Structure formats: structure tokens, C-alpha cells
Amino acid sequence: MTGQKIDGIVVSASVKERVKSAVKELAENGIIPCLATVLVGDDPASATYVRNKQKACADVGITTKDHKLPSEFSQKEMNSLVNLLNNDDSVHGILVQLPLPGQLDEFTTTSRISPLKDVDGLTPHNIGLLTTGRGILKPCTPSGIMELFEYYKIPLEGKNVTIINRSNLVGKPLYNMMLEKNATVTTCHSKTRNLKEYCLNSDIIVTAIGNRQKFILTEDMVKEGAVVIDVGTARLDGKLVGDVDYENVIKKASYVTPVPGGVGPMTIAMLLKNTVTAASISKEFVQSS
């Protein structure tokens, strides 16, 4: 058998169309969704990520406020900026581009963001809501993965799922989202023994390692008809690749995401969706106050 490619470009386009409609509806009610971006230093990759997010916002009618800060920006200055953005009623979402320079603490910075403007879903408040099944603003990459399952009508209930990642950005939130859909979820990581056995027992595998020198998900690790979601990104001979040996795994799996063009476009699409959701939340608070 040959599996089907999960096309993140197509699915992200459908999300963006819904976001456009929501932006238009909010504008009719006097609210223009706005995302504030914060970039510290001059890392080229981070700068590219921020530009892509700003362009995606412009494409759907979300305005942006750009904050480019010097690499020596202090924690005290960062705290003051986040406080300022928290109190700015014209700003609905706050995105601090990670990673941050060494003198800035990521947990301290993200924790200071208002949960109502936390479009990355990284504040302790929103993480807590997610673990109790009440999350509204959820981390973008896991949310994008869940959107792919929904679009392709891939059932999760009762399925054995292996997530090869335990990060706060992907593995941990995705675990909770899958559990909420009644999947049986196993988290694997660098200390897991017999990883291949876990994979072969899985109906769905999500891998997010991003280091081809250390890990490749090969055909012999995947059972017939499994669904494989590749979140990893790495450079190999100048090309962007994922964790999965795509050309061979798709011959055995039922669905596989490519890299690029799979999960990546969904991350930005869900950021746009979260920004509009945050703007809608602000409208509810304005009406009730």
C-alpha cells in the first residue's frame, strides 16, 4: 500500500479562511485584532520566523506591533515591556520569539504575559487549563496537529499513540490534547528503552526530535497502516528534512506529513486563530465590564 500525504498547506489555508471571516466580524464590532511581536537580538532564524508571522497576520487582516530589541536587553526591561503590552487594550496577543538570549529567563518572561493575550499558550495559567481539559489558548504546534487529524477525519478515540518528544512546546501539551480525545498516549524521549517496540505498537506516531544525526524514524519502526506526524526539522545536505524517512515510510503508513509542507504551516495558522480568539475574549470582557 501507499499512504496519503497530509497536506499542511491546504489545511492551513482552510484555517486562514476561517480566521479572515472572524477578523471581518470583529471589525464590524469595532475590534481590529492585533498581535504584538517581541524579538530580542539579531538571530537570523528568529528574525525570519517573526517576519513570516507578521506577513501571515497581514494576509488575514490582523495588525501587528513590532518590537525589535537589542541583544543586551535586560530582564527588568523585558518585564516592563510585557507589562506595557498587557495593559495596552489595542493589543490582543503577545508573542515573544524564543529562544531568548542568556540573560533573559524564558519562564519568567512568558509567565508575565497576560493569560488572555498568551497566543503561544505557554503561561502557567493556560497550561493548567489545558491539563484540565478547559484550555482556550493552546500551544500552536500541537493545536495544528489536532487540526490535521480533524481535517482528514483521522479518529483518535481508543488509538495507541506514541509521542517522541516531551517538550513544553510540543510533547507535553499534545499528550493532554490527545488524551482529551480518548487516545491511549505514551510519551517517549532520549532515555526511553526499546523505542522501536513502542512505535510498532502504535496506531499513530508523532515525532519531534529535529536531529537527523541522532534519530530517523524508518519504515521498520512503523506498523502497517499507522499514521505518522513529523514535527522535526533539520538541514541535511542543504535541504530541510524531518525525522521521518518519508519516501519509504509512506509506502507502509496510511497517512504521513511531509517536511516541509506538513505541520510547519499549521503552527502559524493556529497562531492566527489564537490571536483572533484572544481578540474575541477581549470583546467579551469589554461587554461584561
C-alpha positions as CSV (number, residue, x, y, z in Angstrom):
1,M,0.0,0.0,0.0
2,T,1.0,3.6,-0.4
3,G,-0.3,6.1,2.2
4,Q,-1.7,9.6,1.7
5,K,0.3,12.8,2.2
6,I,-1.2,15.0,4.9
7,D,-1.0,18.5,3.2
8,G,-0.5,21.1,5.8
9,I,-0.5,23.9,3.2
10,V,-4.1,23.0,2.2
11,V,-5.3,22.6,5.8
12,S,-3.7,25.9,6.9
13,A,-5.3,27.7,4.1
14,S,-8.7,26.5,5.3
15,V,-7.9,27.7,8.9
16,K,-6.8,31.1,7.5
17,E,-10.1,31.5,5.6
18,R,-12.0,31.0,8.9
19,V,-9.7,33.5,10.6
20,K,-10.4,36.0,7.8
21,S,-14.1,35.7,8.4
22,A,-13.6,36.1,12.1
23,V,-11.5,39.2,11.6
24,K,-14.2,40.7,9.4
25,E,-16.8,40.0,12.0
26,L,-14.7,41.5,14.8
27,A,-14.0,44.6,12.7
28,E,-17.8,45.1,12.2
29,N,-18.0,45.2,16.0
30,G,-15.2,47.8,16.3
31,I,-12.3,45.4,17.2
32,I,-9.2,45.1,15.0
33,P,-7.2,42.0,16.2
34,C,-3.6,43.0,16.9
35,L,-0.6,40.8,17.6
36,A,2.5,42.3,19.3
37,T,5.7,40.6,18.4
38,V,8.9,40.8,20.5
39,L,12.3,39.9,19.1
40,V,15.4,40.2,21.1
41,G,18.8,40.2,19.3
42,D,19.7,39.6,15.7
43,D,19.4,35.9,15.2
44,P,18.6,35.4,11.5
45,A,16.4,32.4,12.0
46,S,14.3,34.1,14.7
47,A,14.0,37.3,12.6
48,T,12.7,35.2,9.7
49,Y,10.2,33.4,11.9
50,V,8.9,36.8,13.1
51,R,8.7,38.2,9.6
52,N,6.7,35.2,8.4
53,K,4.3,35.5,11.3
54,Q,3.8,39.2,10.6
55,K,3.2,38.6,6.9
56,A,0.7,35.8,7.7
57,C,-1.1,38.3,10.0
58,A,-1.3,40.9,7.3
59,D,-2.7,38.3,4.9
60,V,-5.8,37.7,7.1
61,G,-6.3,41.3,8.3
62,I,-4.6,41.1,11.7
63,T,-2.5,44.1,12.6
64,T,1.0,43.8,14.2
65,K,3.1,45.9,16.5
66,D,6.8,45.0,16.0
67,H,9.3,45.3,18.9
68,K,12.9,44.7,17.9
69,L,15.1,44.9,20.9
70,P,18.9,44.9,21.3
71,S,20.6,41.6,22.4
72,E,21.6,43.1,25.7
73,F,18.0,43.9,26.7
74,S,17.7,43.2,30.4
75,Q,15.1,41.1,32.3
76,K,13.9,44.3,34.0
77,E,13.3,46.0,30.7
78,M,11.6,42.9,29.3
79,N,9.3,42.8,32.4
80,S,8.4,46.4,31.8
81,L,7.7,45.9,28.1
82,V,5.4,42.9,28.8
83,N,3.6,44.9,31.5
84,L,3.1,47.7,28.9
85,L,1.7,45.3,26.3
86,N,-0.5,43.6,28.9
87,N,-2.1,47.0,29.7
88,D,-2.5,48.1,26.0
89,D,-6.1,47.5,25.1
90,S,-5.3,47.7,21.4
91,V,-3.0,44.6,21.7
92,H,-4.8,41.2,21.8
93,G,-1.9,38.8,21.5
94,I,1.7,38.9,22.7
95,L,4.3,36.8,21.0
96,V,7.8,36.7,22.5
97,Q,10.0,34.9,20.0
98,L,12.1,32.1,21.5
99,P,14.8,31.3,22.3
100,L,15.9,34.4,24.2
101,P,19.5,35.5,24.9
102,G,21.1,34.0,28.0
103,Q,20.4,37.0,30.4
104,L,16.7,36.6,29.8
105,D,14.7,33.8,31.6
106,E,12.1,32.3,29.3
107,F,9.8,31.1,32.1
108,T,9.9,34.5,33.9
109,T,9.1,36.2,30.6
110,T,6.4,34.0,29.3
111,S,4.8,33.7,32.8
112,R,4.4,37.5,32.9
113,I,2.2,37.6,29.8
114,S,-1.5,38.0,30.5
115,P,-3.2,34.6,30.1
116,L,-5.8,36.5,28.0
117,K,-3.1,37.5,25.5
118,D,-1.0,34.4,25.6
119,V,-1.3,33.3,22.0
120,D,1.5,30.7,22.4
121,G,-0.4,29.0,25.3
122,L,2.8,29.0,27.5
123,T,1.7,30.7,30.7
124,P,1.2,28.5,33.7
125,H,-2.4,29.5,33.8
126,N,-3.1,28.3,30.3
127,I,-1.1,25.2,30.7
128,G,-3.1,24.4,33.8
129,L,-6.4,24.9,31.9
130,L,-5.1,22.6,29.1
131,T,-4.3,19.8,31.5
132,T,-7.8,20.0,33.0
133,G,-9.5,19.9,29.6
134,R,-10.5,23.6,29.7
135,G,-7.9,25.2,27.5
136,I,-8.8,28.0,25.2
137,L,-5.5,29.5,24.1
138,K,-3.4,26.3,23.4
139,P,0.2,25.9,22.1
140,C,0.2,26.4,18.3
141,T,2.1,23.3,17.0
142,P,0.0,20.7,19.0
143,S,-3.2,22.6,18.1
144,G,-2.1,22.5,14.4
145,I,-1.6,18.7,14.6
146,M,-5.1,18.3,16.1
147,E,-6.5,20.3,13.3
148,L,-4.8,18.0,10.8
149,F,-6.5,15.0,12.4
150,E,-9.9,16.7,12.3
151,Y,-9.5,17.8,8.6
152,Y,-8.5,14.3,7.4
153,K,-11.1,12.7,9.7
154,I,-8.5,10.5,11.4
155,P,-10.1,9.0,14.5
156,L,-8.2,9.2,17.8
157,E,-10.6,7.5,20.3
158,G,-9.1,4.3,21.5
159,K,-6.0,4.6,19.4
160,N,-2.5,3.8,20.7
161,V,-0.4,6.9,20.2
162,T,3.4,7.4,20.7
163,I,4.8,10.9,21.0
164,I,8.5,11.0,20.7
165,N,9.1,14.4,22.4
166,R,8.5,15.7,26.0
167,S,9.0,19.5,25.4
168,N,6.7,22.2,26.8
169,L,6.1,23.3,23.2
170,V,5.0,20.0,21.6
171,G,5.1,16.8,23.6
172,K,3.5,17.7,26.9
173,P,0.6,19.8,25.5
174,L,-0.1,17.3,22.7
175,Y,-0.2,14.5,25.3
176,N,-3.1,16.3,27.0
177,M,-4.9,17.1,23.8
178,M,-4.8,13.5,22.6
179,L,-5.8,12.2,26.0
180,E,-8.8,14.5,25.9
181,K,-9.8,12.8,22.6
182,N,-9.7,9.4,24.4
183,A,-6.5,8.2,22.8
184,T,-4.1,6.0,24.8
185,V,-0.9,8.1,24.8
186,T,2.7,7.1,25.5
187,T,5.5,9.7,25.7
188,C,9.0,8.7,24.7
189,H,12.2,10.6,24.9
190,S,16.0,10.3,24.9
191,K,16.0,7.9,27.9
192,T,13.3,5.6,26.6
193,R,14.3,2.0,26.1
194,N,13.1,-0.1,23.3
195,L,11.6,2.8,21.3
196,K,11.1,0.7,18.3
197,E,8.7,-1.6,20.2
198,Y,6.6,1.4,21.3
199,C,6.4,2.6,17.7
200,L,5.4,-0.8,16.3
201,N,2.6,-1.0,18.8
202,S,1.3,2.5,17.8
203,D,-1.6,3.4,15.5
204,I,-0.3,7.0,15.5
205,I,3.3,8.2,15.9
206,V,4.2,11.8,16.4
207,T,7.9,12.5,16.3
208,A,9.6,15.9,17.1
209,I,13.3,15.4,17.5
210,G,14.8,17.5,14.8
211,N,18.3,15.9,14.7
212,R,18.9,13.5,11.8
213,Q,22.3,12.6,13.2
214,K,20.7,11.2,16.3
215,F,17.3,9.9,15.1
216,I,15.4,8.8,12.0
217,L,12.0,7.1,12.0
218,T,12.4,4.3,9.5
219,E,10.0,2.0,7.8
220,D,10.8,-0.9,10.1
221,M,9.6,1.1,13.1
222,V,6.1,1.7,11.7
223,K,3.3,-0.9,11.6
224,E,1.1,-1.3,8.5
225,G,-1.5,1.4,8.2
226,A,-0.2,3.7,11.0
227,V,-0.5,7.5,10.9
228,V,2.9,9.3,11.1
229,I,3.1,13.0,12.1
230,D,6.6,14.5,11.5
231,V,7.3,17.7,13.6
232,G,11.1,17.5,13.4
233,T,13.0,20.0,11.2
234,A,16.7,19.7,10.3
235,R,19.1,20.5,7.5
236,L,20.5,17.7,5.5
237,D,22.8,18.4,2.5
238,G,21.3,21.9,2.4
239,K,17.7,20.6,2.3
240,L,15.0,20.9,5.0
241,V,14.1,17.5,6.3
242,G,12.1,16.0,9.2
243,D,12.6,13.0,11.4
244,V,10.9,10.6,9.1
245,D,12.3,8.6,6.1
246,Y,9.3,9.9,4.2
247,E,9.7,8.1,0.9
248,N,9.9,4.7,2.5
249,V,7.5,5.2,5.4
250,I,4.7,6.4,3.2
251,K,4.7,3.0,1.5
252,K,3.7,1.4,4.7
253,A,1.7,4.1,6.6
254,S,-1.8,5.2,5.9
255,Y,-1.0,8.9,6.4
256,V,2.3,10.8,6.7
257,T,3.1,14.5,7.0
258,P,5.9,15.8,4.8
259,V,8.7,18.2,5.7
260,P,8.3,20.9,4.6
261,G,4.6,21.4,4.0
262,G,3.2,19.4,6.8
263,V,3.0,20.6,10.4
264,G,5.0,23.7,9.8
265,P,2.3,25.8,8.0
266,M,-0.2,24.7,10.7
267,T,1.8,26.3,13.5
268,I,1.5,29.8,12.0
269,A,-2.2,29.2,11.1
270,M,-3.0,28.3,14.7
271,L,-1.2,31.4,15.9
272,L,-3.5,33.5,13.8
273,K,-6.5,31.6,15.1
274,N,-5.3,32.1,18.7
275,T,-4.9,35.9,18.1
276,V,-8.5,36.1,16.8
277,T,-9.7,34.0,19.8
278,A,-7.9,36.4,22.1
279,A,-9.5,39.4,20.4
280,S,-12.9,37.7,20.8
281,I,-12.2,37.1,24.5
282,S,-11.3,40.8,25.0
283,K,-14.6,41.8,23.4
284,E,-16.4,39.6,25.9
285,F,-14.6,41.2,28.8
286,V,-15.3,44.7,27.5
287,Q,-19.0,43.9,27.2
288,S,-19.2,42.4,30.7
289,S,-17.3,45.2,32.4
